[in-house]
Amino acid sequence: MRLFRTLLAVSLLLMILVPASAWADSTTYTFTGILTTSFGGSDTISGKFAIDFATDSITSFNFSTPFGVVDTSNYIAYLFDIGGFLGLDFNGPMLPVDELILILSDADPL
């Protein structure tokens, strides 16, 4: 009976720990880049975003741009593939005016 309780406890512990490995599918990227269009004399963008590769979704993001802050409080994020490269589309409250599209220069990790 003691062996059964020990195995049950170990099984429950494994059930709790195993799903945590799926959370490792999320990766955070920090970067600085150049926009194709200058705003107010500046074309630099910097920030970070996290992608959950299990669901192919952007789970968090925050960018400083020449036209303001792009974050989860005022933009919705989408992922897309464009010719084998990863694209990120951030839609603000006034489309198409408040839209930021980023295409990463490395091959698509999805």
C-alpha positions as semicolon CSV with decimal commas, in nm:
position;residue;x (nm);y (nm);z (nm)
1;M;0,000;0,000;0,000
2;R;0,285;0,238;0,077
3;L;0,436;0,172;-0,269
4;F;0,100;0,251;-0,432
5;R;0,075;0,584;-0,246
6;T;0,434;0,670;-0,343
7;L;0,369;0,589;-0,710
8;L;0,046;0,789;-0,699
9;A;0,228;1,088;-0,550
10;V;0,504;1,064;-0,812
11;S;0,245;1,034;-1,091
12;L;0,061;1,343;-0,967
13;L;0,388;1,535;-0,941
14;L;0,478;1,439;-1,299
15;M;0,134;1,547;-1,420
16;I;0,197;1,888;-1,266
17;L;0,551;1,923;-1,404
18;V;0,500;1,791;-1,758
19;P;0,266;2,069;-1,880
20;A;0,530;2,322;-1,773
21;S;0,751;2,196;-2,057
22;A;0,490;2,319;-2,306
23;W;0,530;2,671;-2,167
24;A;0,890;2,667;-2,292
25;D;0,749;2,711;-2,644
26;S;0,734;3,087;-2,578
27;T;1,037;3,293;-2,680
28;T;1,098;3,663;-2,614
29;Y;1,287;3,874;-2,866
30;T;1,446;4,213;-2,794
31;F;1,552;4,419;-3,092
32;T;1,628;4,755;-3,252
33;G;1,547;4,814;-3,616
34;I;1,505;5,067;-3,892
35;L;1,163;5,155;-4,037
36;T;1,126;5,194;-4,414
37;T;0,953;5,530;-4,359
38;S;1,081;5,809;-4,136
39;F;0,842;5,988;-3,897
40;G;0,942;6,327;-3,758
41;G;1,298;6,273;-3,876
42;S;1,339;5,940;-3,696
43;D;1,322;5,587;-3,835
44;T;1,432;5,380;-3,535
45;I;1,214;5,125;-3,359
46;S;1,310;4,924;-3,052
47;G;1,133;4,696;-2,813
48;K;1,046;4,338;-2,741
49;F;0,784;4,078;-2,820
50;A;0,711;3,722;-2,714
51;I;0,586;3,448;-2,945
52;D;0,416;3,132;-2,826
53;F;0,518;2,879;-3,090
54;A;0,269;2,623;-2,960
55;T;-0,020;2,851;-3,062
56;D;0,164;3,062;-3,325
57;S;0,061;3,382;-3,150
58;I;0,223;3,695;-3,009
59;T;0,159;3,688;-2,635
60;S;0,315;4,021;-2,536
61;F;0,482;4,317;-2,704
62;N;0,606;4,670;-2,638
63;F;0,778;4,897;-2,893
64;S;0,905;5,254;-2,893
65;T;0,853;5,407;-3,235
66;P;0,884;5,759;-3,378
67;F;0,503;5,783;-3,376
68;G;0,449;5,656;-3,019
69;V;0,430;5,342;-2,810
70;V;0,293;5,021;-2,958
71;D;0,185;4,779;-2,685
72;T;-0,094;4,547;-2,577
73;S;-0,302;4,831;-2,433
74;N;-0,370;4,989;-2,773
75;Y;-0,275;4,738;-3,047
76;I;-0,371;4,383;-3,150
77;A;-0,094;4,157;-3,286
78;Y;-0,099;3,897;-3,563
79;L;0,168;3,664;-3,705
80;F;0,203;3,579;-4,072
81;D;0,450;3,412;-4,307
82;I;0,579;3,613;-4,601
83;G;0,807;3,423;-4,835
84;G;0,962;3,217;-4,556
85;F;1,016;3,515;-4,325
86;L;0,824;3,595;-4,008
87;G;0,587;3,890;-4,030
88;L;0,427;4,069;-3,738
89;D;0,125;4,292;-3,790
90;F;0,015;4,529;-3,513
91;N;-0,325;4,690;-3,566
92;G;-0,414;5,001;-3,369
93;P;-0,747;5,166;-3,301
94;M;-0,762;5,355;-3,636
95;L;-0,679;5,126;-3,929
96;P;-0,499;5,172;-4,164
97;V;-0,343;5,478;-3,999
98;D;-0,238;5,297;-3,679
99;E;-0,074;4,987;-3,822
100;L;0,281;4,865;-3,779
101;I;0,410;4,576;-3,991
102;L;0,747;4,421;-3,910
103;I;0,920;4,160;-4,124
104;L;1,212;3,988;-3,958
105;S;1,519;3,936;-4,172
106;D;1,591;3,586;-4,035
107;A;1,417;3,278;-4,167
108;D;1,073;3,204;-4,027
109;P;1,101;3,002;-3,700
110;L;0,737;2,890;-3,723
